[in-house]
Amino acid sequence: MIKWFSLGFWELFARIVLRNRILMLSIVVLITGLLATQWKNIHFSHTEANMLPDDNVVNVEYNAFLNKFGEEGNLIIIGIKDDAIFTPKAFASWTQLMNQLKKDQAVDLAISINDLQRLQRNDSLEKFELVPFVDPTKTVNQAYLAQIKKELFTNLPFYEGLLFNKKSGSIRSAIYLDKKIVNTPARKDFVLKRLVPAVEAFEKETNIDLRVSGMPYIRTLNAATIVKEIGLFIGASLLVTSLLFFFFFRSFRATLISMIIVIIGVMWSFGFLGLFNYEITVLTALVPSLIIVIGIPNCIFLTNKYHQEYKVHGNKAKALQRVTTKIGMATLMTNVTTAIGFATFVASNNELLLEFGVVTSINIIGLFFLCIIVIPIFHSYIPAPKDRHIKHLDRGSVKRFMDWILRNVKYNRFSIYVASIALLVFGIIGVFQMRISGSLIEDMPKKEPFFEDIVFFEKEFDGVMPLEIMIDTKRKKGVMKLSVLKRMEELEQTIEEIPELSKTMSIVNLVKYSKQAYYNGNPEYYELPTSQEQTFILSYAKNATKNNKDNLMKSYVDSTGQYARITTFMRDENGGKIPEIEAEIRKEADKLFPPDRYHVTITGKALVFQKGTGYLLDNLLSSLLFAFFLTALLVAFMFRSFKMVLVSIIPNLLPLLLTAGIMGFLDIPLKPSTILVFGIAFGLSVDDTLRFLAQYREELRKNNWKIRKSVYATFNESGLSMFYTSIVLFFGFSVFMLSSFGGTIALGGLISLTLLFGMLSNLMLLPALVLTLNKTLANEQEFIEPKIDIIEHSDEEIDKLEKHEL
C-alpha cells in the first residue's frame, strides 16, 4: 500500500499526471471555468476596517453609542478658507451648490451658512424658535454679506468650531447622508457622480478652492484608489516576475507557461473571493498579486530541478518523473508553511484578517497543485531544454556568489556567528525603540487630493477624528437637570485643557446658546443659567423642541433624556496618545460622575481604531508564535531531533528581529499594515529553510549519514533555487511600493527587506548551524523515520521503477 506523501506516493502522483495529461488539463480548465462563474459575486467594501471582534467590550460600547445617537460615519464636510466667498457672486454660487446637494435624495440634512438657523426668543409662545440667519433677498448686497460675516464670527459662539474657525476665518458646511445608503453602492454614486462634479463646477465658476472630507467621501475615494491599484499590482507583478524568470532560464516557453500558471492562479483567487462572498478590501486587493509573487518561485523551483536532472542524464522523461518524485514533498511542505503563515491570521478573530488569511492560504495550496501538474505536462509536450536553457546552472556571477557563500560556510562559520549575534543585538535594541501608531489616516494615499483636504480640516478645525463621551444618568430626563449640566461643563473644561483635543460640543453648548437667545442674542450671556434662571430658560428650550423636526437637542441627548453626549475632536497625529488622554478623561469623569450613580463611556472612531491596533498586535504576535510552533512540529516530524528544530527557527527569527529593529531606528510604527509583515515574511522565509532541510534529509541517506558531505551536497542542489526564488520574492513584493497607500508601501518594502535577510540567513547561517549543532551525530538513529514516510528508494531503484514510465 502506498503511504501518503512518501516517495512512493510522489512516484504514483507523477505517473498518474504524465499518463493522463489531457484529463489533468481538462480538470484545470473545468475548475477555472467554475470559479470564473463566481466573479459576478465580487463586490467592494463600503466601510473602513474594524480590527476588533464584534464581542470586544470596546466595540460593544461603540455600538451602544451608535444605537443611541446614530451613525457617525454619514457626515461629509465642505470647507473654504477664502474671503471671496462673502462676495455676491460667490455667495450665490455657494447657495446654489448647497441647495443642489440638499435636494439630492441621498442627503438627509445639510447645514450651511446660507441656510443657517439661529435661536430667537418668542415670549408669546414662551419658547425659542429657529429663524433664518441669512435673508436671501439681501445677499446681492456686499455690505450685507460683510455684516453677516461679522455677526457670525462675533455673536454666534455656539457654531464656533462647528461651522467656522474664528482665528483663521475658514468656514465649512455639513452634509449628512441618509444612513440607509452610507454603506451601499448608492454612496459611491452620490460622491463620484454628483458631489464631485458639483464641487468642480463651483470651483471652475468662482475660482475658489473647496476642501471636501468626511468618512463617506474618504471611503469612496479610497475604494476607487484600491480598484485602480489592483490592475497596477497585477500588471507590475507579472512584468517583474516574468523578466526575472526569463533572465534566469533564458527560455520564452518556460517563461510563458509560468505566466499562464500564475494568471490562472489570479483567476482562481478572484473566483474564491466571489465564491465566499468576500469583499474587496485594502488587504484582499493584494491577493491576486500575492498569488503571482508566490507562484513564480514554485515555477522556478520545479523548472530548475528539471534542468538539473536533465543535465545529469539527458533523459527528458526521466527528468520530468524525478521533478515530482524528488521535490514533490519539499515543495508541498514549503507551500503548506506559506499557507500556514497566512492562515494564522484566521486566529486573530477579526473578519478582515480572517477573510484575507482564508482566501490567500487556499489559493496558495491550489497554486501548488496547479504548478506540480501543469509544469511537467507542459515540458512533456515541448522539446528538451537546449544548452542555453541550462546554462544558468553554471552562470559565472551567480556561481561566484554561491561559491563565496559556501566558502564562508566551510571555513568562516565563526565570522557568520559573530555577524549574526551583532545583527541580533542591533535588532533587539531597535525593538525597544518601536512605537504603536493610533493614526487613522497615516496609511491613506498622501498623493491623492483628498488627503490634502484631510490635513486642511486637521489644521483648521483641530482634527477630524471624533472622540465621544456618553453619560448615562440612569434616570429619564436626568440630563436636563442643572446639576448634571454643571458636572458636564466641568468635564468639558478638563477636556478642552488637554492640548491634543478640540473644543467640545454637547447639550451644554445648546443650553448656553438658549440663555444667550433669551437675552436677545447678547454673546456675553453665552453661559449656563443660574439656579434662578433655569426654570424659565430650560422650559423655553424644552418647548422649542417638542414635536420639532429640527430638534437641536437630538444630536446631544437621546429621546428619553437619560443619555448625554459630549463630542470632541483630535488631530490624527495624536492617535498614539489616546491611552493617556483616555486615562485623564476617565479620572476626571469618575470624580464628577460617581460610578454608582452614573455610567460614563469613552468611545469614538479614533479610540476604536487605536484599541484595534493594540488588539491586532497582541493577536498577531500569538499567531506568529503559533506559526513557529507549527514549523517546529514539521521539522520534528521530519528529523525527530530537537537540535534540528532550533536549526530551523533561528535563521528565520533573526530576519524578523532585524526588520523590527530597523523599524524602531527609522521610527516606522507598528500599525495594522506593518504588523502583517512578520506573519507573511515568516511564512515565506521558512520555505527556504524547509527546502534546505528536506533536501538535506535526502542527502543524508544518499551519503550514508555523513553530515558535512550532505550539507555541501544540499547547498549545491538547492542553494541556487533558494537564491532564485528569494530574488523573485524580493522584487515581487517591492512592486507594492508603487502603491499610494502608506500601509501597502510599508508592507511591500518591509517584507522585501525581511526576505532578503531571510535568504542570506538561510544560505549562510542555516548550513553553518547544521554543521555545528550536529557535529556529535554518530549515526542515523537521531533521525528516526516517521512511520508514514518509510518508503525510500535509491536512484538505481527509481531507475527500475521508471522503466514502466511514460
VEXSEGU-842842 format. One line per 3 residues: number of its first residue (from 1); their letters; for each residue x, y, z of C-alpha. Coordinates in steps of 0.5 Angstrom, whole numbers, plus 500, padded with zeros to 3 digits. Layout:
% VEXSEGU-842842
NUM) A) X Y Z; ...
//
This chain:
% VEXSEGU-842842
1) MIK) 500 500 500; 503 507 498; 504 511 504
4) WFS) 501 518 504; 506 523 502; 512 518 502
7) LGF) 517 518 496; 512 512 493; 506 517 493
10) WEL) 510 522 489; 512 517 484; 505 515 484
13) FAR) 503 522 483; 508 523 478; 506 517 474
16) IVL) 498 519 474; 500 526 472; 504 524 466
19) RNR) 500 519 464; 493 523 464; 496 529 461
22) ILM) 489 531 457; 485 529 463; 489 533 468
25) LSI) 489 539 464; 481 539 463; 481 539 470
28) VVL) 485 545 471; 480 548 465; 474 546 469
31) ITG) 476 549 476; 478 555 472; 471 556 469
34) LLA) 467 554 475; 471 559 479; 470 564 474
37) TQW) 463 564 474; 463 567 482; 467 573 479
40) KNI) 460 576 479; 459 576 486; 466 580 487
43) HFS) 464 587 491; 468 592 494; 468 594 502
46) HTE) 464 600 503; 467 601 510; 473 602 514
49) ANM) 477 596 517; 475 595 524; 480 591 528
52) LPD) 477 589 534; 472 583 534; 464 584 535
55) DNV) 464 582 542; 470 586 545; 468 591 550
58) VNV) 470 597 546; 466 595 540; 460 594 545
61) EYN) 461 601 548; 462 604 541; 456 600 538
64) AFL) 452 602 544; 453 609 543; 451 609 535
67) NKF) 445 606 538; 443 612 542; 446 617 537
70) GEE) 446 615 530; 452 613 525; 457 618 526
73) GNL) 460 616 519; 455 619 515; 458 626 515
76) III) 461 630 509; 464 637 511; 466 642 505
79) GIK) 471 648 508; 473 654 505; 479 659 507
82) DDA) 478 665 502; 474 672 504; 472 672 497
85) IFT) 466 667 499; 463 673 502; 462 677 495
88) PKA) 455 677 492; 457 673 486; 461 667 490
91) FAS) 456 667 496; 450 666 490; 454 660 487
94) WTQ) 455 657 494; 448 658 496; 446 654 489
97) LMN) 451 649 491; 448 648 498; 441 648 495
100) QLK) 443 643 490; 446 638 495; 441 639 500
103) KDQ) 435 637 494; 439 630 493; 435 624 495
106) AVD) 442 621 498; 442 627 503; 439 627 510
109) LAI) 441 634 512; 445 640 510; 448 646 515
112) SIN) 451 652 512; 452 659 513; 447 661 507
115) DLQ) 441 657 511; 444 657 518; 438 658 523
118) RLQ) 439 661 530; 435 661 536; 430 667 538
121) RND) 426 668 544; 419 668 543; 415 671 549
124) SLE) 408 670 547; 409 662 546; 414 662 552
127) KFE) 419 658 547; 425 659 543; 424 659 536
130) LVP) 429 658 530; 429 663 525; 434 664 519
133) FVD) 441 667 520; 441 670 513; 436 674 509
136) PTK) 437 671 502; 434 677 499; 440 682 501
139) TVN) 446 677 499; 447 681 493; 449 687 497
142) QAY) 456 687 499; 455 691 506; 450 686 508
145) LAQ) 455 680 507; 460 683 511; 455 684 516
148) IKK) 453 677 516; 461 675 517; 462 680 523
151) ELF) 456 677 526; 457 670 525; 464 671 528
154) TNL) 463 675 534; 455 674 536; 455 666 535
157) PFY) 460 662 539; 455 656 539; 458 655 532
160) EGL) 465 656 533; 469 650 532; 463 647 529
163) LFN) 462 652 522; 467 657 523; 474 658 526
166) KKS) 475 665 529; 482 666 528; 483 664 521
169) GSI) 477 666 518; 475 659 515; 468 656 515
172) RSA) 465 650 513; 459 646 511; 456 640 514
175) IYL) 452 635 509; 449 629 513; 448 623 508
178) DKK) 442 618 509; 444 613 514; 441 607 510
181) IVN) 446 609 504; 452 610 508; 455 603 507
184) TPA) 452 602 500; 454 603 493; 449 609 493
187) RKD) 454 613 497; 459 612 491; 454 614 486
190) FVL) 453 620 490; 460 622 492; 463 621 485
193) KRL) 457 622 480; 454 628 484; 458 631 489
196) VPA) 465 631 486; 462 634 479; 458 640 483
199) VEA) 464 642 487; 469 642 481; 463 646 477
202) FEK) 463 651 483; 471 652 483; 471 653 476
205) ETN) 466 658 476; 468 662 482; 476 660 482
208) IDL) 475 659 490; 478 652 492; 474 648 496
211) RVS) 476 643 501; 472 636 502; 473 631 507
214) GMP) 469 626 512; 468 619 512; 463 617 507
217) YIR) 468 622 502; 474 619 504; 472 611 504
220) TLN) 469 612 497; 476 615 494; 480 610 498
223) AAT) 476 605 495; 477 608 488; 484 608 489
226) IVK) 484 601 491; 481 599 485; 486 603 481
229) EIG) 492 599 484; 489 592 483; 491 593 476
232) LFI) 497 596 477; 500 591 482; 498 585 478
235) GAS) 501 588 471; 507 590 475; 508 584 479
238) LLV) 507 580 472; 512 584 469; 518 584 474
241) TSL) 517 576 475; 517 575 468; 523 579 467
244) LFF) 527 575 472; 524 569 470; 527 570 463
247) FFF) 533 573 466; 535 566 470; 533 561 465
250) RSF) 533 565 458; 527 561 455; 521 564 452
253) RAT) 517 558 453; 518 556 460; 517 564 462
256) LIS) 510 563 458; 508 557 462; 510 560 468
259) MII) 506 567 467; 500 562 464; 500 559 471
262) VII) 500 565 475; 495 568 471; 490 562 472
265) GVM) 492 563 480; 490 570 479; 483 568 476
268) WSF) 482 563 482; 484 568 487; 478 572 484
271) GFL) 474 566 484; 475 564 491; 473 572 493
274) GLF) 467 571 490; 465 564 492; 466 566 499
277) NYE) 462 573 498; 468 576 501; 469 584 500
280) ITV) 475 587 496; 479 591 502; 485 594 502
283) LTA) 488 587 504; 484 582 500; 486 587 494
286) LVP) 493 585 495; 491 577 494; 492 577 486
289) SLI) 499 580 486; 501 576 492; 499 569 488
292) IVI) 504 572 482; 509 573 487; 509 567 491
295) GIP) 507 563 485; 513 564 481; 518 561 486
298) NCI) 514 555 485; 515 555 478; 523 557 479
301) FLT) 524 551 484; 521 546 479; 524 548 473
304) NKY) 531 549 476; 530 542 479; 528 539 472
307) HQE) 534 543 468; 539 540 474; 536 533 473
310) YKV) 536 533 465; 544 536 465; 546 530 469
313) HGN) 543 524 465; 540 528 459; 533 524 459
316) KAK) 527 528 459; 522 523 461; 526 521 467
319) ALQ) 528 528 469; 520 530 469; 519 524 473
322) RVT) 524 526 478; 522 533 479; 516 531 482
325) TKI) 519 525 486; 525 528 489; 522 535 491
328) GMA) 514 534 491; 514 533 499; 519 539 500
331) TLM) 515 544 495; 509 542 499; 512 543 505
334) TNV) 514 550 503; 507 552 501; 504 549 507
337) TTA) 508 553 511; 507 559 507; 500 558 507
340) IGF) 500 557 515; 504 564 515; 497 567 512
343) ATF) 492 562 516; 495 565 522; 491 571 521
346) VAS) 485 567 522; 486 566 529; 486 574 530
349) NNE) 478 574 531; 478 579 526; 474 579 520
352) LLL) 478 583 515; 484 579 517; 480 572 517
355) EFG) 478 573 510; 485 575 508; 488 569 511
358) VVT) 483 564 509; 483 566 501; 490 567 501
361) SIN) 492 560 504; 487 557 500; 490 560 494
364) IIG) 497 558 496; 495 551 496; 491 551 490
367) LFF) 497 554 486; 502 549 489; 498 543 485
370) LCI) 497 548 479; 504 548 479; 506 541 480
373) IVI) 501 539 475; 502 544 469; 509 545 469
376) PIF) 511 537 468; 506 536 463; 508 543 459
379) HSY) 515 541 459; 513 534 456; 510 537 450
382) IPA) 516 541 448; 523 540 446; 528 538 451
385) PKD) 532 544 454; 538 547 450; 545 548 452
388) RHI) 543 556 453; 537 554 457; 541 550 463
391) KHL) 547 555 462; 544 559 468; 546 553 473
394) DRG) 554 555 471; 553 562 470; 559 566 473
397) SVK) 557 572 477; 551 568 481; 556 562 481
400) RFM) 562 566 484; 557 569 489; 554 562 491
403) DWI) 562 560 492; 563 565 496; 558 564 501
406) LRN) 560 556 501; 567 558 503; 564 562 509
409) VKY) 560 556 511; 566 552 510; 572 556 513
412) NRF) 569 562 517; 563 560 521; 566 564 527
415) SIY) 565 570 523; 558 568 521; 556 567 528
418) VAS) 559 574 530; 556 578 525; 549 574 527
421) IAL) 550 576 534; 552 583 532; 545 584 528
424) LVF) 541 580 533; 543 586 539; 542 591 534
427) GII) 535 588 532; 534 588 540; 536 595 541
430) GVF) 531 597 536; 525 593 538; 525 597 544
433) QMR) 525 604 540; 519 602 537; 512 605 538
436) ISG) 505 604 536; 501 608 532; 494 610 533
439) SLI) 493 614 527; 487 613 522; 490 617 516
442) EDM) 497 615 516; 496 610 511; 492 614 507
445) PKK) 495 616 500; 498 622 501; 499 624 494
448) EPF) 491 624 493; 488 631 493; 483 628 499
451) FED) 489 627 503; 491 634 503; 484 636 505
454) IVF) 484 632 511; 490 636 513; 487 642 512
457) FEK) 481 640 517; 486 638 522; 489 644 522
460) EFD) 483 649 521; 479 645 526; 483 642 531
463) GVM) 482 635 528; 477 631 524; 478 624 529
466) PLE) 472 624 534; 473 622 541; 466 621 544
469) IMI) 464 621 552; 457 618 553; 454 620 560
472) DTK) 448 615 563; 445 619 568; 441 612 570
475) RKK) 434 616 570; 430 619 565; 430 627 563
478) GVM) 436 627 568; 441 630 563; 437 637 563
481) KLS) 438 638 571; 442 644 572; 447 640 577
484) VLK) 448 635 571; 450 640 566; 455 644 571
487) RME) 458 637 572; 459 636 564; 461 643 564
490) ELE) 467 642 569; 469 635 565; 469 639 558
493) QTI) 473 645 561; 478 639 563; 478 636 556
496) EEI) 479 643 553; 485 644 557; 488 637 554
499) PEL) 492 640 548; 491 635 544; 483 636 544
502) SKT) 479 641 541; 473 645 543; 467 640 546
505) MSI) 460 640 543; 454 638 548; 448 640 550
508) VNL) 451 645 555; 453 649 549; 446 649 547
511) VKY) 443 651 554; 449 656 554; 446 659 547
514) SKQ) 439 658 550; 441 663 555; 444 668 550
517) AYY) 438 668 546; 434 669 552; 438 675 553
520) NGN) 437 678 546; 443 674 543; 448 678 547
523) PEY) 454 674 547; 456 676 554; 451 671 556
526) YEL) 453 665 553; 454 661 559; 450 656 564
529) PTS) 444 659 567; 444 660 574; 439 656 579
532) QEQ) 434 662 579; 434 663 571; 434 655 570
535) TFI) 426 654 571; 424 659 565; 430 658 561
538) LSY) 430 651 561; 423 651 560; 424 655 554
541) AKN) 429 650 551; 424 644 552; 418 648 549
544) ATK) 422 649 543; 424 642 542; 417 639 543
547) NNK) 415 635 536; 420 639 532; 423 637 526
550) DNL) 429 641 527; 430 639 534; 437 642 536
553) MKS) 438 637 542; 437 630 539; 444 630 537
556) YVD) 447 631 544; 441 628 548; 437 621 547
559) STG) 430 621 546; 429 619 554; 433 625 556
562) QYA) 437 619 560; 444 620 556; 448 626 554
565) RIT) 454 626 549; 460 630 549; 464 631 543
568) TFM) 471 633 542; 476 632 536; 483 630 536
571) RDE) 489 631 531; 491 625 528; 498 626 530
574) NGG) 496 625 537; 493 618 536; 498 615 540
577) KIP) 497 619 546; 490 616 546; 491 612 552
580) EIE) 494 618 556; 488 622 554; 483 617 556
583) AEI) 486 616 563; 486 623 564; 479 624 562
586) RKE) 477 618 566; 480 620 572; 476 627 572
589) ADK) 470 623 570; 470 618 576; 471 624 580
592) LFP) 465 628 577; 460 623 576; 461 617 581
595) PDR) 460 610 578; 455 608 583; 450 614 580
598) YHV) 453 615 573; 456 611 568; 461 614 563
601) TIT) 463 611 557; 469 614 553; 469 612 545
604) GKA) 469 614 538; 472 612 532; 479 615 534
607) LVF) 479 611 540; 476 604 537; 482 604 532
610) QKG) 487 605 537; 485 600 541; 484 595 535
613) TGY) 491 596 533; 493 594 540; 489 588 540
616) LLD) 492 586 533; 499 587 536; 497 582 541
619) NLL) 494 577 537; 499 577 531; 504 576 536
622) SSL) 500 570 538; 499 568 531; 507 569 530
625) LFA) 508 564 536; 503 559 533; 507 559 526
628) FFL) 514 558 530; 510 552 534; 508 549 527
631) TAL) 514 550 524; 518 547 529; 513 541 529
634) LVA) 514 540 522; 522 540 523; 521 535 529
637) FMF) 517 531 524; 522 530 519; 528 529 524
640) RSF) 526 527 531; 531 532 533; 531 538 538
643) KMV) 537 541 535; 534 541 528; 528 545 531
646) LVS) 533 550 534; 537 550 527; 530 551 523
649) IIP) 528 557 528; 534 561 529; 535 563 522
652) NLL) 528 565 521; 528 569 528; 534 573 526
655) PLL) 531 577 520; 524 578 524; 528 582 529
658) LTA) 533 585 525; 527 588 521; 524 590 527
661) GIM) 530 594 530; 530 598 523; 523 600 524
664) GFL) 525 602 531; 531 606 529; 527 609 523
667) DIP) 521 611 527; 517 606 523; 511 605 528
670) LKP) 507 599 529; 500 599 526; 496 594 522
673) STI) 500 594 516; 507 593 519; 504 588 524
676) LVF) 502 584 518; 510 584 515; 512 579 521
679) GIA) 507 573 519; 507 574 512; 515 574 512
682) FGL) 516 569 516; 511 564 512; 515 566 506
685) SVD) 522 566 509; 521 559 513; 520 556 506
688) DTL) 528 556 504; 529 553 511; 525 547 510
691) RFL) 527 546 502; 534 546 505; 533 541 511
694) AQY) 528 537 506; 534 536 501; 539 535 507
697) REE) 535 529 510; 535 526 503; 543 527 502
700) LRK) 544 524 509; 541 518 506; 545 518 500
703) NNW) 551 520 503; 551 515 509; 549 520 514
706) KIR) 556 524 513; 554 531 515; 559 535 512
709) KSV) 558 532 505; 551 532 506; 551 539 508
712) YAT) 555 541 502; 551 537 497; 545 540 500
715) FNE) 548 547 498; 550 545 491; 543 542 490
718) SGL) 538 547 493; 542 554 494; 541 556 487
721) SMF) 534 555 487; 533 559 494; 537 564 491
724) YTS) 533 565 485; 526 565 489; 529 570 494
727) IVL) 530 575 489; 524 574 486; 520 575 492
730) FFG) 524 581 494; 523 584 487; 516 582 487
733) FSV) 514 585 494; 518 591 492; 512 592 487
736) FML) 507 594 493; 512 600 494; 508 603 488
739) SSF) 502 604 492; 500 611 494; 497 608 501
742) GGT) 503 608 506; 501 602 509; 502 598 503
745) IAL) 508 601 501; 511 599 508; 508 592 507
748) GGL) 512 591 501; 518 595 503; 519 591 510
751) ISL) 517 584 507; 522 585 501; 527 587 506
754) TLL) 526 581 511; 526 576 505; 533 579 503
757) FGM) 535 578 510; 532 571 510; 535 569 504
760) LSN) 542 571 507; 541 567 513; 538 561 510
763) LML) 544 561 505; 549 562 511; 547 561 518
766) LPA) 543 555 517; 548 551 514; 553 553 519
769) LVL) 548 551 525; 547 545 522; 555 543 521
772) TLN) 556 546 528; 550 543 532; 550 536 529
775) KTL) 558 535 530; 556 530 535; 552 526 531
778) ANE) 554 519 531; 549 515 526; 542 516 523
781) QEF) 539 514 530; 538 521 531; 534 522 525
784) IEP) 529 516 526; 524 516 520; 517 518 521
787) KID) 512 511 521; 508 514 515; 514 516 511
790) IIE) 518 510 511; 518 508 503; 525 511 500
793) HSD) 529 509 494; 536 510 491; 537 513 485
796) EEI) 538 506 482; 531 503 485; 528 510 482
799) DKL) 531 508 475; 528 501 476; 521 504 477
802) EKH) 522 509 471; 522 503 466; 515 503 466
805) EL) 514 510 466; 512 515 460
//
